[in-house]
Amino acid sequence: MADKENKVAENVSGAYYVDEQCIACEVCVNEAPDNFKMSDDGAYAFVFKQPESDEEKEACQAALASCPVDAIGDDG
């Protein structure tokens, strides 16, 4: 389960976030490329844009469900 106390710094403010458990597998980036991207050094992913449509929310939920280490949180 993602920990909001350990969010990576690049996350934009909002319901979805990635925490420090991320293993850089890129699953979230593949599931929701309009909302997640990798850090410049490729060490972890983060939320660069919160979902603005139902389609983006569904993609973010799919990313959350697919994360192998439960590093994605949803406080919405």
Secondary structure, DSSP 8 states (H G I E B T S, - for coil): ---GGGB-TT--SSSEEEBTT-----HHHHH-TTTEEE-TTSS-EEESS---SHHHHHHHHHHHHH-TT--EEE--
